[in-house]
């Protein structure tokens, strides 16, 4: 089967739950993990006569993200009722935005194989979340939890401009980084606070007309976004190649079988009967308000990475790693106030510190490491008192857990590096005498063995031998 003649066309809809304290139109909590149906009120339940009131923080967050994505911020806004029946929407309609999304257009830059591509946005709009239907508690019954109903959402809708699962993966990764960076959403896909629907179609390369699209709903991880799109593209191509036709429908992705399955067929257009919500007043955004929101935005990741390269001389790779997470970037910024060895600070943060955080599922804010303490650790390396290996493997773990002074830890564990030539020469002689065959090989031309000798000296000295002196002595003795 020749798959190379086909091109995928993908549009993504990403829903981000906003980190407000309460729901979009009432004071119910949106905290995750509560007992089912405890974060509800007459407004959430859609009782007659109840009046919603807009959560202004959600509008702030929408404008922040719109500005971060270079969208046009629409000044005159209103909410509309989107009418359709689902058991997890007690009102019988969802409050959303229709003809006036708060943010129009915009771009999200991604990198694919080292090349930047701008993913075009169609819109970002505000809407309320629905509740949750739970199908696996009872064999014959579905349970409804309305705690989530009414939670404020921002929906990012792209143009159909994505052409591979890799591009989709990078786009969702950038969206998650952005919402976390600004602090409007925790980006937790496992808890459903960030969800992705993928609209997928295929066409022959060179065609301009869009093919019939299929929507793959509620993919729950960035990795599975990629897998679900690949599975659906494969299914479509096989279907067409075997003489079939793609039917417009909504499908679900099964992680265990790596396949998609039909949930329902979809008509060409949904008659949602939108109309302006009569209980919610339109809202206008002044230019002064938009300017104030813009001034409150932190420096965005891509801009900060450029700043790190220009101000601190970091390379692309290091700068991008530091800008993956705002708390990491903030920690780096704070550490540069105490040390000017920016490369060494970076090496610690993106190396052993990140490894420790990943292994223990922690953020850098949750460990006992202060920026000035890391700067002290860098300092004792710069002064030749310890080497990076000893500092990262033996001193850093204690500093992180106990917040001790690095020099104090080095002294207590007898880790301070020695530059006593006589002592180091003794270790060098011991290593050379223990490896006569390797000495012969070295002298016959295998100069790369010098690393083996250095490693052995490091081992018997327990990291205390000054590497520079070790290298000089070994070179001198092995070449004599």
C-alpha positions as CSV (number, residue, x, y, z in Angstrom):
1,X,0.0,0.0,0.0
2,X,1.5,3.3,-1.1
3,X,0.8,5.8,1.7
4,X,3.3,8.4,0.5
5,X,0.8,9.7,-2.1
6,X,-1.5,10.9,0.7
7,X,-1.3,14.1,2.8
8,X,-3.0,14.4,6.2
9,X,-4.8,17.6,7.1
10,X,-5.3,18.2,10.8
11,X,-7.1,20.8,12.9
12,X,-6.9,20.6,16.7
13,X,-9.3,21.8,19.4
14,X,-7.6,22.1,22.8
15,X,-9.7,22.8,25.9
16,X,-7.9,24.3,28.9
17,X,-9.6,24.4,32.2
18,X,-8.8,27.8,33.8
19,X,-7.2,28.0,37.3
20,X,-9.9,30.2,38.8
21,X,-11.2,29.3,42.3
22,X,-14.8,29.1,41.2
23,X,-16.9,28.2,38.2
24,X,-17.6,30.5,35.2
25,X,-21.0,31.7,36.2
26,X,-21.4,30.9,39.9
27,X,-19.4,30.5,43.1
28,X,-19.1,26.7,43.2
29,X,-15.5,25.4,43.7
30,X,-13.7,23.8,40.8
31,X,-11.2,21.9,43.0
32,X,-10.4,18.5,41.5
33,X,-11.0,15.3,43.4
34,X,-14.0,16.1,45.5
35,X,-16.8,13.6,46.2
36,X,-19.2,13.5,43.2
37,X,-21.9,16.1,43.0
38,X,-20.6,18.1,46.0
39,X,-19.5,21.2,44.1
40,X,-22.9,22.0,42.8
41,X,-25.5,24.7,43.4
42,X,-28.9,25.7,42.0
43,X,-27.1,27.5,39.2
44,X,-24.9,24.5,38.3
45,X,-28.0,22.3,38.4
46,X,-29.9,24.7,36.1
47,X,-32.8,25.4,38.4
48,X,-35.5,27.8,37.0
49,X,-35.1,31.4,38.1
50,X,-31.4,31.2,38.8
51,X,-29.2,34.0,37.4
52,X,-25.6,33.5,36.3
53,X,-22.8,36.0,36.9
54,X,-19.6,36.1,34.9
55,X,-16.3,35.2,36.6
56,X,-14.1,38.2,35.6
57,X,-10.9,36.3,36.2
58,X,-11.7,34.0,33.3
59,X,-11.9,37.0,31.0
60,X,-8.5,38.2,32.3
61,X,-7.0,34.8,31.6
62,X,-8.5,34.7,28.1
63,X,-7.0,38.1,27.2
64,X,-3.6,37.0,28.6
65,X,-3.5,33.9,26.4
66,X,-4.8,35.8,23.4
67,X,-2.1,38.4,23.7
68,X,0.5,35.7,24.2
69,X,-0.6,34.1,20.9
70,X,-0.7,37.4,19.0
71,X,-4.5,37.2,18.6
72,X,-6.8,40.1,17.9
73,X,-8.6,40.9,21.1
74,X,-12.3,41.5,20.4
75,X,-13.5,44.5,22.4
76,X,-17.3,43.8,22.2
77,X,-18.2,40.4,23.6
78,X,-21.3,38.4,24.6
79,X,-22.1,34.8,25.6
80,X,-24.5,32.6,23.7
81,X,-26.5,29.6,24.5
82,X,-25.5,26.5,22.6
83,X,-28.5,24.2,22.7
84,X,-28.1,20.5,22.8
85,X,-29.1,17.7,25.2
86,X,-26.6,15.8,27.2
87,X,-27.2,14.3,30.6
88,X,-24.2,16.1,32.1
89,X,-25.5,19.5,31.2
90,X,-28.6,20.0,33.4
91,X,-29.6,23.3,31.8
92,X,-30.0,21.7,28.4
93,X,-27.6,24.2,26.8
94,X,-24.0,25.2,27.2
95,X,-23.0,28.8,27.6
96,X,-20.2,29.6,25.1
97,X,-19.2,32.2,22.5
98,X,-20.4,32.0,19.0
99,X,-20.0,34.9,16.6
100,X,-17.8,36.9,18.9
101,X,-14.9,34.8,20.2
102,X,-12.8,36.9,22.6
103,X,-9.6,36.2,20.6
104,X,-9.4,36.0,16.8
105,X,-6.6,34.6,14.7
106,X,-3.1,34.3,16.2
107,X,-0.2,31.9,16.0
108,X,1.6,29.3,18.1
109,X,5.2,28.8,16.9
110,X,6.5,25.2,17.1
111,X,9.8,23.7,16.0
112,X,10.0,20.6,13.7
113,X,13.4,19.2,12.9
114,X,15.0,22.5,14.0
115,X,12.8,24.6,11.7
116,X,10.1,27.0,13.1
117,X,6.5,26.6,11.9
118,X,3.7,28.9,12.9
119,X,0.5,27.1,13.7
120,X,-2.4,29.4,12.7
121,X,-5.2,29.8,15.2
122,X,-8.7,30.5,14.1
123,X,-9.9,31.6,17.5
124,X,-9.7,31.3,21.3
125,X,-13.1,31.5,23.0
126,X,-14.5,31.1,26.5
127,X,-17.1,28.5,27.4
128,X,-18.3,26.4,30.4
129,X,-17.3,22.7,30.8
130,X,-19.9,20.0,30.9
131,X,-20.2,17.4,33.7
132,X,-18.7,13.9,33.5
133,X,-20.5,10.7,32.5
134,X,-19.0,7.6,34.2
135,X,-19.8,4.4,32.4
136,X,-17.6,1.8,34.2
137,X,-19.0,1.8,37.8
138,X,-22.1,-0.3,37.0
139,X,-22.8,-2.8,34.2
140,X,-26.1,-1.3,33.1
141,X,-26.1,2.3,34.4
142,X,-24.2,5.5,33.7
143,X,-23.4,7.8,36.6
144,X,-23.3,11.6,36.3
145,X,-20.9,13.8,38.3
146,X,-21.7,17.5,37.9
147,X,-18.7,18.8,39.9
148,X,-17.0,19.8,36.6
149,X,-20.1,21.3,35.0
150,X,-19.6,25.1,34.7
151,X,-15.8,25.1,35.1
152,X,-14.4,27.9,32.9
153,X,-12.7,26.7,29.7
154,X,-10.7,28.3,26.9
155,X,-10.9,26.5,23.6
156,X,-8.0,26.9,21.2
157,X,-9.1,26.2,17.6
158,X,-6.5,25.9,14.9
159,X,-6.9,26.3,11.2
160,X,-6.6,23.0,9.3
161,X,-2.8,23.7,8.8
162,X,-1.2,20.7,10.6
163,X,0.1,17.9,8.4
164,X,1.6,15.3,10.7
165,X,1.2,13.8,14.1
166,X,4.7,15.2,15.0
167,X,3.4,18.7,14.3
168,X,0.3,18.0,16.4
169,X,2.5,16.7,19.2
170,X,4.7,19.8,19.3
171,X,1.7,22.1,19.1
172,X,-0.1,20.6,22.1
173,X,3.3,20.6,23.9
174,X,3.6,24.3,23.3
175,X,0.0,25.0,24.4
176,X,0.6,23.1,27.6
177,X,3.8,25.0,28.3
178,X,2.2,28.3,27.5
179,X,-0.8,27.9,29.8
180,X,1.4,26.7,32.6
181,X,3.9,29.5,32.0
182,X,1.3,32.2,32.3
183,X,-0.4,30.4,35.2
184,X,-3.9,30.1,33.7
185,X,-4.1,26.2,33.6
186,X,-2.1,23.4,35.3
187,X,-2.0,21.5,31.9
188,X,-2.8,18.2,33.6
189,X,-4.2,16.0,30.8
190,X,-4.6,13.0,33.1
191,X,-7.0,15.0,35.3
192,X,-8.8,16.4,32.3
193,X,-7.8,20.0,32.8
194,X,-6.2,20.0,29.3
195,X,-8.1,18.0,26.6
196,X,-7.6,17.6,22.9
197,X,-9.9,16.8,20.0
198,X,-8.3,16.1,16.6
199,X,-10.1,16.7,13.3
200,X,-8.3,14.5,10.8
201,X,-8.7,14.1,7.1
202,X,-6.6,12.9,4.2
203,X,-6.2,13.9,0.5
204,X,-3.9,13.1,-2.4
205,X,-0.8,15.3,-2.4
206,X,-1.3,18.2,-4.6
207,X,-5.1,18.4,-4.0
208,X,-6.4,21.6,-2.5
209,X,-9.9,20.5,-1.5
210,X,-10.2,19.2,2.1
211,X,-11.2,15.6,2.5
212,X,-14.0,14.3,4.8
213,X,-13.0,14.9,8.4
214,X,-13.2,12.6,11.4
215,X,-13.1,14.0,14.9
216,X,-11.1,12.0,17.5
217,X,-12.4,13.1,20.9
218,X,-10.8,13.7,24.3
219,X,-7.3,12.3,23.9
220,X,-5.8,12.3,27.4
221,X,-2.1,12.7,26.9
222,X,0.2,14.4,24.4
223,X,1.8,11.1,23.5
224,X,-1.6,9.7,22.8
225,X,-2.5,12.7,20.6
226,X,0.3,11.6,18.3
227,X,-0.7,7.9,18.5
228,X,-4.4,8.6,17.9
229,X,-3.7,10.8,14.8
230,X,-1.3,8.2,13.4
231,X,-3.9,5.4,14.0
232,X,-6.7,7.4,12.3
233,X,-4.5,8.4,9.3
234,X,-3.6,4.7,8.8
235,X,-7.3,3.6,9.1
236,X,-8.4,6.3,6.5
237,X,-5.7,5.4,4.0
238,X,-6.4,1.7,4.3
239,X,-10.1,2.4,3.9
240,X,-9.7,4.5,0.8
241,X,-7.1,2.1,-0.8
242,X,-9.6,-0.7,-0.4
243,X,-12.3,1.2,-2.3
244,X,-14.2,2.5,0.7
245,X,-15.1,6.1,1.6
246,X,-14.4,8.1,4.7
247,X,-17.6,8.9,6.7
248,X,-17.8,12.1,8.8
249,X,-18.1,10.9,12.3
250,X,-16.8,11.2,15.9
251,X,-14.4,8.5,17.0
252,X,-12.7,7.4,20.2
253,X,-9.1,6.3,20.6
254,X,-8.3,3.0,22.4
255,X,-4.8,3.1,23.9
256,X,-4.7,-0.7,24.4
257,X,-5.4,-1.6,20.8
258,X,-3.9,1.5,19.2
259,X,-7.1,1.9,17.1
260,X,-10.0,4.3,16.8
261,X,-13.7,3.3,17.0
262,X,-16.9,5.1,16.0
263,X,-18.9,6.9,18.7
264,X,-21.5,8.4,16.4
265,X,-21.9,9.5,12.8
266,X,-22.0,13.3,12.3
267,X,-24.2,15.3,10.1
268,X,-22.7,18.1,7.9
269,X,-23.9,20.8,10.3
270,X,-25.1,20.8,13.8
271,X,-28.2,22.8,14.6
272,X,-27.2,24.2,18.0
273,X,-29.7,27.1,17.7
274,X,-27.2,29.6,19.1
275,X,-28.7,32.8,20.6
276,X,-27.4,35.4,22.9
277,X,-27.8,34.5,26.6
278,X,-30.5,36.9,27.9
279,X,-29.3,36.4,31.5
280,X,-25.7,37.6,30.9
281,X,-24.9,41.1,29.9
282,X,-22.5,41.7,27.0
283,X,-19.1,42.9,28.1
284,X,-16.8,45.5,26.5
285,X,-13.0,45.4,26.9
286,X,-11.4,48.9,26.9
287,X,-7.9,49.5,25.3
288,X,-6.7,50.5,28.8
289,X,-7.8,47.2,30.2
290,X,-6.1,45.2,27.4
291,X,-2.9,47.3,27.9
292,X,-2.9,46.6,31.6
293,X,-3.2,42.8,31.0
294,X,-0.4,43.0,28.5
295,X,1.9,44.7,31.0
296,X,1.2,42.0,33.5
297,X,2.4,39.2,31.2
298,X,5.7,37.5,32.1
299,X,8.4,37.3,29.4
300,X,7.3,34.4,27.2
301,X,9.4,31.3,26.7
302,X,10.6,31.9,23.2
303,X,11.5,35.5,24.0
304,X,13.3,34.4,27.2
305,X,15.3,31.8,25.4
306,X,16.6,34.5,23.0
307,X,17.4,36.7,26.0
308,X,19.4,33.9,27.7
309,X,21.4,33.4,24.5
310,X,22.2,37.1,24.2
311,X,22.8,38.0,27.8
312,X,24.3,34.8,29.2
313,X,25.9,33.2,26.1
314,X,23.9,30.0,26.3
315,X,23.4,27.8,23.3
316,X,20.0,27.0,21.7
317,X,19.7,23.6,23.5
318,X,20.4,24.9,27.0
319,X,18.2,28.0,26.6
320,X,15.3,26.0,25.4
321,X,15.6,23.4,28.3
322,X,15.6,26.2,30.8
323,X,12.5,27.7,29.2
324,X,10.5,24.4,29.3
325,X,9.2,25.3,32.7
326,X,8.7,28.7,34.3
327,X,9.7,27.6,37.8
328,X,13.0,26.3,36.4
329,X,13.6,29.6,34.5
330,X,12.8,31.6,37.6
331,X,15.2,29.6,39.6
332,X,17.9,30.1,37.0
333,X,17.3,33.8,37.0
334,X,17.5,34.0,40.8
335,X,20.8,32.0,40.8
336,X,22.4,34.4,38.3
337,X,22.1,37.1,41.0
338,X,24.8,35.1,43.0
339,X,27.0,33.7,40.3
340,X,28.2,34.7,36.9
341,X,29.2,31.2,35.8
342,X,26.0,30.8,33.8
343,X,27.0,27.7,31.9
344,X,27.8,25.9,35.2
345,X,24.5,26.9,36.7
346,X,22.7,25.6,33.6
347,X,24.6,22.3,33.7
348,X,23.4,21.7,37.2
349,X,19.8,22.7,36.5
350,X,19.3,20.8,33.3
351,X,21.4,17.9,34.4
352,X,21.3,16.4,38.0
353,X,18.7,18.8,39.4
354,X,16.2,18.0,36.6
355,X,17.0,14.3,36.9
356,X,16.2,14.4,40.7
357,X,13.0,16.3,40.1
358,X,11.8,13.8,37.4
359,X,12.7,10.8,39.5
360,X,10.8,12.1,42.5
361,X,8.0,13.7,40.6
362,X,8.7,17.1,42.2
363,X,8.9,20.7,41.0
364,X,11.9,22.8,41.8
365,X,9.8,24.8,44.3
366,X,9.2,21.7,46.4
367,X,12.9,20.9,47.2
368,X,15.2,22.4,49.8
369,X,17.5,24.1,47.4
370,X,18.0,27.9,47.3
371,X,19.5,29.8,44.4
372,X,22.4,31.1,46.6
373,X,23.1,27.5,47.7
374,X,23.5,26.4,44.1
375,X,25.7,29.4,43.4
376,X,27.9,28.3,46.4
377,X,28.1,24.8,44.9
378,X,29.3,26.3,41.6
379,X,31.8,28.5,43.5
380,X,33.6,25.6,45.2
381,X,33.9,23.9,41.8
382,X,35.3,27.1,40.3
383,X,37.8,27.3,43.2
384,X,39.0,23.8,42.5
385,X,37.8,22.4,45.9
386,X,35.6,19.7,44.3
387,X,34.9,18.6,40.7
388,X,31.5,18.5,39.0
389,X,31.1,14.8,39.3
390,X,31.6,14.8,43.1
391,X,29.5,17.9,43.5
392,X,26.6,16.5,41.5
393,X,26.6,12.9,42.8
394,X,27.7,13.3,46.4
395,X,27.1,16.9,47.6
396,X,24.0,17.9,45.7
397,X,21.7,15.2,47.0
398,X,22.5,16.2,50.6
399,X,22.1,19.9,49.8
400,X,18.7,19.3,48.2
401,X,17.3,17.2,51.1
402,X,18.9,19.0,54.0
403,X,19.7,22.5,52.6
404,X,23.2,22.4,54.0
405,X,26.1,24.6,52.9
406,X,28.0,22.8,50.0
407,X,31.4,23.5,51.5
408,X,30.3,22.2,54.8
409,X,29.1,18.9,53.2
410,X,32.3,18.5,51.3
411,X,34.3,18.9,54.5
412,X,32.2,16.6,56.5
413,X,32.4,13.8,53.9
414,X,36.1,14.4,53.3
415,X,35.5,15.2,49.6
416,X,37.6,18.3,49.2
417,X,39.9,18.0,46.2
418,X,43.6,17.9,46.8
419,X,46.2,19.5,44.5
420,X,49.1,17.9,46.5
421,X,51.3,16.6,43.7
422,X,53.0,14.0,45.9
423,X,49.7,12.5,47.0
424,X,48.3,12.5,43.5
425,X,51.5,11.0,42.1
426,X,51.1,8.1,44.5
427,X,47.6,7.4,43.1
428,X,48.9,7.7,39.6
429,X,51.8,5.3,40.2
430,X,49.4,2.8,41.8
431,X,47.1,2.9,38.7
432,X,50.0,2.6,36.2
433,X,51.5,-0.4,38.1
434,X,48.2,-2.2,38.3
435,X,47.5,-2.0,34.5
436,X,50.8,-3.0,32.8
437,X,49.0,-4.4,29.7
438,X,47.1,-1.1,29.2
439,X,50.3,0.8,29.5
440,X,51.9,-1.2,26.7
441,X,48.8,-0.6,24.5
442,X,48.9,3.1,25.2
443,X,52.5,3.3,24.3
444,X,51.8,1.4,21.0
445,X,49.4,4.2,20.0
446,X,46.1,3.7,21.8
447,X,46.1,7.2,23.2
448,X,42.4,7.1,24.0
449,X,43.2,4.9,27.0
450,X,44.2,8.0,28.9
451,X,40.6,8.3,29.9
452,X,40.7,4.8,31.5
453,X,43.7,5.8,33.6
454,X,42.1,9.1,34.6
455,X,39.0,7.2,35.7
456,X,40.9,4.7,37.8
457,X,42.8,7.5,39.6
458,X,39.5,9.2,40.2
459,X,38.1,6.0,41.6
460,X,41.0,5.2,44.1
461,X,41.2,8.9,45.1
462,X,37.4,8.9,45.7
463,X,37.2,12.0,43.4
464,X,39.7,14.0,45.5
465,X,42.5,14.2,42.9
466,X,42.7,17.4,40.9
467,X,41.9,16.2,37.3
468,X,44.2,18.7,35.7
469,X,47.2,17.5,37.8
470,X,46.2,13.8,37.2
471,X,46.2,14.3,33.4
472,X,49.5,16.1,33.4
473,X,51.2,13.4,35.6
474,X,49.7,10.5,33.6
475,X,50.7,12.0,30.3
476,X,54.2,12.6,31.5
477,X,54.7,9.1,33.0
478,X,53.0,7.1,30.2
479,X,54.9,8.9,27.5
480,X,58.3,8.5,29.2
